[in-house]
Amino acid sequence: MDGQVNESPKFPPLLTLLILSFFLTDPRHTDTDTGTRLDPSRIDPCDLLPPHELETLLGAPVGLPVRSILVPLGTQLCAYETVGGDPGAFIQVSLTQAEDVPRPGPSPSDIFQKTRESMATRTEIDRLGDAAFIATGGLNMLIGEDFVQLAAGNTDRPEVRQRLLRAGEIVLDNLARRDDGVLSQDATPR
């Protein structure tokens, strides 16, 4: 596996996001405050790992995505579970984009750095995005100004780590195709 292991205080990525949201953003912001609405024209996290690619990755059909938004940070989440096959197989994609972060608030790269610093044990990954690491909770990637987190289960299991690395490669490929103007061949149900 690529990278090196670093030691620092340990928090799961989603817990870290919640903690950061309370300390680094104005708690009065909601998704209906003027100037803090999430822009629906931004990247949809469900499009980063479309169902047909997830089915190949997970080895079984997937159900409809479960979507949510962590409003204090503007983080959009998309989760899929398999239908049949491994009953515990799932993928969750979290996406924080600069345009969606309520102001004043931390940038996605600030959130990525704080998340990295909060991980007691992490493995740095050299080949995914501008910076990436695997730690408790999943794969964390900084891609340009976007912070992408992928969760797929216990990161101590080698097959989960491999699944996360492959999912990260798919995310990068889909972002590159999107940037090239190639539309997704698989519209994600809303």
NUDO-310440 format. One record per residue: chain; x, y, z of N, C-alpha, C, CB in turn; residue number from 0. Coordinates in pm, whole numbers. Atoms other than C-alpha are relative to their C-alpha. Last residue first. Glycine has a CB too. Layout:
<rs>
R kette    n.u    n.v    n.w   ca.u   ca.v   ca.w    c.u    c.v    c.w   cb.u   cb.v   cb.w  nr
R     A      X      Y      Z      X      Y      Z      X      Y      Z      X      Y      Z NUM
...
</rs>
This chain:
<rs>
R kette    n.u    n.v    n.w   ca.u   ca.v   ca.w    c.u    c.v    c.w   cb.u   cb.v   cb.w  nr
R     A      7    -99   -106  -3341   1139   -728   -117    -27     89     -9    140    -56 189
R     A    137    -34    -41  -3244    853   -951      0     97    118    -78   -128     36 188
R     A     30     52   -133  -2879    878  -1069   -142     39     37    101     51    105 187
R     A     60   -101    -89  -2852    932  -1441    -38    -65    132   -124     66    -67 186
R     A     90     67    -97  -2623    668  -1591    -54    105     95     75   -113     78 185
R     A     87     88     76  -2434    769  -1903   -105    -62     90     82   -109    -70 184
R     A     16    134    -55  -2285   1064  -1715    -94    -80    -85    -51      5    145 183
R     A    107     21    -96  -2217   1360  -1939     -4   -144     48   -134     38    -60 182
R     A     65    126     28  -1882   1418  -2101   -104    -24    107    103   -117     -7 181
R     A    131    -21     61  -1796   1787  -2075    -72   -127    -39     14     86   -120 180
R     A    -15      5    146  -1423   1734  -2017   -133     18    -72     63   -131    -41 179
R     A    -75   -119     39  -1464   1848  -1654     20      7   -151    135      2     70 178
R     A     90   -114    -19  -1733   1583  -1610     68    129    -44    -45     10    149 177
R     A     98      4    110  -1507   1318  -1760    -96    117     10    -78   -133      0 176
R     A    -73    -37    122  -1227   1424  -1521    -95      0   -120    118    -96    -25 175
R     A    -22   -144     -5  -1468   1416  -1225     72     49   -125     80     38    126 174
R     A    128    -67     25  -1584   1069  -1328     11    152      7   -105    -48     99 173
R     A     35     17    141  -1227    940  -1356   -129     74    -34    -15   -149    -35 172
R     A    -90    -86     80  -1134   1087  -1016    -32    -10   -148    146    -39     24 171
R     A     38   -140    -25  -1442    929   -853     86     94    -84     14     35    150 170
R     A    123    -24     76  -1363    594  -1017    -46    144     16   -112    -97     45 169
R     A    -40    -10    141  -1006    605   -882   -121     29    -88     69   -129    -46 168
R     A    -68   -129     18  -1140    680   -533     44     21   -143    119      9     92 167
R     A    106   -102      4  -1381    385   -561     60    139    -19    -84     -4    130 166
R     A     63     10    133  -1084    160   -647   -110    104    -14    -56   -142    -24 165
R     A    -96    -49     98   -896    285   -340    -58     -5   -142    131    -81      7 164
R     A     -7   -146    -11  -1204    240   -121     97     59   -103     44     40    142 163
R     A    126    -53     53  -1264   -116   -244      3    153      3   -121    -53     80 162
R     A     -9     13    146   -896   -199   -182   -125     56    -68     20   -148    -40 161
R     A   -100    -97     47   -921    -61    173     11     -5   -153    138    -27     65 160
R     A     66   -131     -9  -1241   -261    229     95    109    -49    -47     30    146 159
R     A     95     -8    112  -1075   -580    101    -76    133      2    -99   -117      5 158
R     A    -66    -28    128   -776   -519    333    -98     13   -117     99   -110    -30 157
R     A     13    116     90   -998   -499    645     61     34   -136   -150    -41    -16 156
R     A   -104     96    -39   -873   -239    895     -2   -123    -90    -19    -41    147 155
R     A   -122    -24     77  -1079     21    706    118    -86     44     39    145      9 154
R     A   -117      3    -87  -1399   -126    850    129     11    -80      1   -128     84 153
R     A    -11     99   -105  -1683    -27    622    129     12     78    -11   -139    -57 152
R     A     45    130     51  -1725    144    286     10   -109    106     82    -40   -121 151
R     A      6     98   -109  -1681    517    348    -55   -130    -57    -89     51    119 150
R     A     66    124     37  -1567    766     85      6    -95    119     66    -64   -127 149
R     A    -21    109    -95  -1485   1127    167    -80   -120    -48    -42     42    146 148
R     A     81    120     20  -1445   1395    -99     39   -103    105     18    -57   -144 147
R     A    -37    101    -98  -1318   1748    -27    -98   -116    -16     -3     58    148 146
R     A    107     87    -52  -1339   1981   -327     57   -105     95    -75    -68   -116 145
R     A     57    -64   -119  -1103   2275   -395   -110    -84     64    -55    136    -36 144
R     A     18   -142     26   -885   2079   -637    -47     67    128   -102     25   -116 143
R     A     -8     -3    145   -942   1719   -535    -31    144    -41   -101   -102    -68 142
R     A     13   -139     39   -874   1669   -165     25      3   -150    101     94     80 141
R     A    -73    -53    114   -941   1306    -83    -26    149    -15    -38    -74   -129 140
R     A     20   -145      4  -1040   1120    235     86     55   -111     34     66    138 139
R     A    -95    -68     86  -1079    741    223    -38    147     -7      3    -63   -142 138
R     A     -7     13    144  -1266    575    506    112     74    -68   -125     45    -57 137
R     A    110    -68     68  -1402    603    858      9     -7   -151     -5    142     42 136
R     A    128     47    -53  -1085    524   1048   -110     79    -70     -8     17    156 135
R     A     -2      5   -146   -805    638    819   -132    -60     46     23    143     63 134
R     A    100     91    -56   -717    636    451     20     -2    150     12   -145    -61 133
R     A    -41     94   -103   -534    936    309   -117    -91     36     51     74    125 132
R     A     96    102    -41   -546   1169     13     60    -85    111    -40    -89   -120 131
R     A    -45     60   -127   -387   1482   -129   -106   -102     39     22    110    114 130
R     A   -110    -86    -43   -411   1654   -469     61    -48    131    -49    145     16 129
R     A     28   -142    -20   -623   1374   -612    124     77     39   -106     18    104 128
R     A    141    -39     12   -548   1006   -562    -19    148     31    -87    -85     93 127
R     A     48     -3    137   -196    876   -635   -145     46    -19     14   -134    -57 126
R     A    -64    -94     91      4    946   -322    -72     20   -132    138    -44    -27 125
R     A     12     59    133   -212    786    -53     49    102   -102   -148    -45    -31 124
R     A      1    -98    108   -119    871    308     -2    -75   -134    123     96     10 123
R     A    -91     39    106   -210    598    556    -14    101   -112    -29   -146    -51 122
R     A     46    -20    137   -365    723    875    107    -49    -96    -35    149    -27 121
R     A    -76     84     92   -345    654   1245    -59     19   -138     -5   -151     43 120
R     A   -111     58    -76   -451    902   1508     90    -83    -90    -54    -86    115 119
R     A     -9    145     12   -665   1103   1263    124    -55     71      3    -41   -148 118
R     A     73     65   -110   -744   1457   1381     12   -152     -2   -145     38     -7 117
R     A    -68    -21   -128   -474   1624   1168    -66    -77    115      5    148     33 116
R     A   -129     71      6   -619   1473    848     71     10    136     91     59   -112 115
R     A     33    142     -7   -970   1594    939    128    -82      2    -90    -43   -119 114
R     A     41     26   -139   -836   1942   1012    -35   -147     19   -120     89     39 113
R     A   -120     -6    -84   -652   1940    676    -33    -29    147     68    138    -11 112
R     A    -85    116     29   -962   1822    485    121     -2     92     45      2   -147 111
R     A     69    113    -63  -1181   2083    658     82   -127    -22   -143    -16    -57 110
R     A    -18    -13   -146   -930   2355    567    -62   -118     72    -61    132     51 109
R     A   -139     41    -28   -924   2224    206     33     16    148     99     83    -86 108
R     A    -13    145      4  -1306   2237    198    144    -46     27    -45    -52   -135 107
R     A      0     49    138  -1288   2600    309      6   -152      3    120     59    -81 106
R     A   -127     54     49  -1384   2687    665    -12    -43   -145     46   -118     87 105
R     A    -22    140    -33  -1684   2906    732    131    -48    -57   -114    -86    -50 104
R     A   -141     38      0  -1816   3256    712     13   -145     41     82     91     96 103
R     A    -98   -102    -38  -1997   3190    493    -45     71    125     21    102   -114 102
R     A     55   -127    -49  -2187   2866    438    112     95     42    -96    -24    118 101
R     A    -33    -24   -141  -1990   2602    243    -59    135     41    155     -5     24 100
R     A    110     43    -86  -2171   2516    -82     25     25    148    -25   -146    -20  99
R     A    119    -80     27  -1950   2708   -325   -116    -34     93    -43    -18   -144  98
R     A    -18   -137    -49  -1636   2560   -171   -127     83    -16    115     68    -74  97
R     A    -46    -89    107  -1754   2204   -229      3    143     52    -92    -11   -125  96
R     A      4   -138    -47  -1787   1936     41     65     86   -108     73     17    138  95
R     A    -64   -100     86  -1874   1590    -90    -20    139     59    -57     -6   -144  94
R     A     23   -133    -58  -1952   1282    115     79    100    -83     41      7    152  93
R     A    -80   -108     57  -1986    949    -66    -41    129     69    -20      9   -156  92
R     A     53   -134    -27  -2112    644    122     99    101    -57    -23     23    153  91
R     A    -92   -110     29  -2055    294    -14    -72    129     36     47      0   -152  90
R     A     57   -132     24  -2221    -22    113    113     94    -42    -74     53    126  89
R     A    -73    -80     99  -2165   -395    152    -73    131    -26     17    -78   -132  88
R     A    -64   -115    -63  -2302   -536    478     72     91    -98     95    -46    104  87
R     A     98    -87    -65  -2557   -774    325     62    123     65    -75    -78    103  86
R     A    -50    -26   -136  -2295   -914     84    -94     97     69    145     56     -3  85
R     A   -145      0    -17  -2497  -1023   -221     37     21    145     65    109    -87  84
R     A    -53    134     24  -2859   -917   -237    151      5     17    -39    -53   -141  83
R     A    126     75     -7  -2954   -552   -274     39   -142    -37   -113     61    -97  82
R     A     28    105     98  -2634   -364   -199   -137    -61     26    108   -108      5  81
R     A    -18    134    -58  -2637    -41     -5    -30   -101   -109    -92    -22    125  80
R     A     60    114     70  -2582    309   -143     25   -126     81     57    -14   -144  79
R     A    -34    135    -46  -2515    635     41    -77   -104    -80    -29    -17    151  78
R     A     73     96     80  -2499    993    -84     45   -139     43     22     23   -153  77
R     A    -31    142    -16  -2390   1284    133    -91    -84    -88    -16    -43    148  76
R     A    106     85     54  -2373   1658     64     44   -145     12    -32     37   -148  75
R     A    -42    130     48  -2153   1873    286   -122    -80    -45     77    -76    109  74
R     A     38     11    139  -2257   2237    314     40   -133    -61     62    111    -79  73
R     A   -119     -4     85  -2057   2268    635    -35     -7   -148     93   -114     35  72
R     A    -99    -96    -48  -2335   2363    879    125     10    -87     41    -36    139  71
R     A     16   -142     31  -2594   2194    654    112     90     53   -129     48     55  70
R     A    -50    -50   -127  -2478   1832    666      9    152    -16    140    -65     40  69
R     A    -88   -117      2  -2693   1730    373     36     36    142    -67    120    -73  68
R     A     17    -92   -112  -2861   1397    308    100    114    -14     19    -74    137  67
R     A    -68   -129      5  -2920   1147     31    -24     79    128    -47     81   -121  66
R     A     53    -75   -113  -3002    776     39     82    128      5      7    -82    137  65
R     A    -87    -70    -93  -2934    627   -302    -79     66    113     82    105    -73  64
R     A      2   -144     24  -3170    375   -458     88     70    101   -145     56      7  63
R     A    130    -63    -10  -3065     15   -414      7    148    -35    -57    -18    140  62
R     A     18    -95   -110  -2746   -144   -537   -141     58     -4    106    113     -7  61
R     A     80   -119     29  -2702   -458   -747    -11     90    124   -141    -40    -49  60
R     A    144     24    -17  -2420   -690   -642    -75    127    -39    -34    -44    147  59
R     A     33    136     39  -2042   -729   -684   -146    -36     18     82    -94     75  58
R     A     53     73   -116  -1959   -416   -483    -40   -144    -33   -119     73     55  57
R     A    -91    -11   -114  -1732   -255   -745    -44    -88    117     10    146     45  56
R     A   -123     72     35  -1933   -375  -1045     94     -3    120     70     65   -121  55
R     A     38    140      9  -2260   -267   -884    121    -87    -36   -112    -19   -102  54
R     A      7     56   -135  -2097     60   -785    -35   -148     -1   -101     76     84  53
R     A   -138     20    -44  -2003    134  -1145      6    -59    141     77    133     -4  52
R     A    -59    108     81  -2360     76  -1269    146    -26     39     -9     35   -150  51
R     A     39    137    -33  -2500    274   -974     68   -108    -83   -146    -13    -16  50
R     A    133     38     47  -2303    596  -1035    -29   -148     23    -14     33   -148  49
R     A     -2    147      6  -2006    679   -812   -138    -47    -45     39    -63    141  48
R     A   -142     35     -6  -1933   1052   -853     21   -151     -5     63     56    127  47
R     A    -54     13    135  -2290   1110   -972    147    -38      0    -19    128    -76  46
R     A     46    128     54  -2429   1038   -623     52    -23   -142   -153     -6      2  45
R     A    -87    109    -44  -2210   1321   -488    -44   -137    -53      4     -4    151  44
R     A     82     87    -84  -2400   1570   -708     88   -116     44   -129    -51    -76  43
R     A    -20    144     16  -2162   1833   -842    -88    -75     99    150    -38     19  42
R     A   -134     51    -34  -2303   2184   -825      6   -151    -22     35     34    148  41
R     A    -74     19    125  -2619   2297  -1008    142    -52     25      6    131    -78  40
R     A     28    130     61  -2825   2237   -692     74    -24   -132   -148    -13    -23  39
R     A     25    -19    142  -2649   2526   -518    -24   -135    -66    117     75    -67  38
R     A    -85     84     82  -2676   2485   -141    -43     13   -145     -7   -148     46  37
R     A     68    109     68  -2840   2780     27     99    -80    -83   -113     53    -88  36
R     A    -56    128    -42  -2619   2981    261    -70   -118    -68    -11    -14    152  35
R     A   -143     14     25  -2653   3331    118     58   -133     42     72    108     69  34
R     A    -44    -67    120  -2990   3401    274    151    -15    -14    -40    150      2  33
R     A    -54   -135    -19  -3055   3146    545     41     59   -133    120     -2     97  32
R     A     91   -100     54  -3271   2851    434     48    142     24   -136    -18     59  31
R     A      6     10    145  -3010   2575    469    -96    101    -61    -39   -139    -41  30
R     A     80    117     37  -2937   2694    818     -4     -5   -151   -146      6     62  29
R     A     26     31    140  -2676   2929    961    -89   -123    -12    131    -22    -76  28
R     A    130    -53     39  -2715   3037   1326    -34    -31   -145     -5    148     23  27
R     A    106     97    -23  -2433   2805   1435   -138     51    -40     -2    -39    143  26
R     A    100    -70    -78  -2176   3036   1267   -118    -95     22    -45    133    -70  25
R     A    107    -67     73  -1907   2805   1142    -94     68     97    -76    -98    -89  24
R     A    -50    -83    110  -1565   2689   1265   -108     70    -80     81    -82    -90  23
R     A   -105    -93    -38  -1633   2546   1609     38     99   -110    120    -76     41  22
R     A     37    -78   -116  -1969   2376   1561    103    106     36    -22    -90    116  21
R     A    115    -84     34  -1907   2259   1206    -41     88    118   -118    -86    -44  20
R     A    -44   -120     71  -1560   2140   1302   -116     93    -31     71    -39   -130  19
R     A    -73    -84    -96  -1705   1902   1559     44    130    -66    123    -76     56  18
R     A     97    -58    -93  -1958   1769   1308     67     93    100    -75   -111     74  17
R     A     78   -102     71  -1694   1725   1040   -101     67     92    -73    -62   -119  16
R     A    -86   -116     18  -1466   1547   1288    -74    111    -71    126    -38    -79  15
R     A     -3    -66   -130  -1749   1314   1385     86    126     -9     55    -95    110  14
R     A    128    -66    -14  -1795   1234   1015    -10     73    134   -113   -100    -13  13
R     A     18   -118     85  -1423   1171    973   -133     71     19     15    -40   -142  12
R     A     52     39    131  -1387    934   1275    -29    125    -83   -128    -86     16  11
R     A    142    -26     13  -1172   1089   1552    -46    -51   -136    -32    151     18  10
R     A     84     82     87   -822    989   1672   -148     39      9     16   -146     36   9
R     A    125     37    -66   -557   1230   1807    -99    -65    -97    -64    123     66   8
R     A     56   -121    -59   -229   1215   1604   -132    -39     65    -21    113   -109   7
R     A     76      8   -124      1    943   1459    -46    139     43     84    -65    111   6
R     A    -27   -112    -90    121    918   1100    -89    -14    122    -24    136    -71   5
R     A     96    -11   -111    145    608    881     45    113     91    -11   -136     79   4
R     A    -61     12   -131    322    625    546   -106     19    106    114    101     18   3
R     A      4    -96   -109    225    593    191     65    -42    129   -135     32     26   2
R     A    -75   -126      6    120    352    -75      7     65    136    -63     96   -101   1
R     A     85   -118      0      0      0      0     88    123      0    -96      1    122   0
</rs>
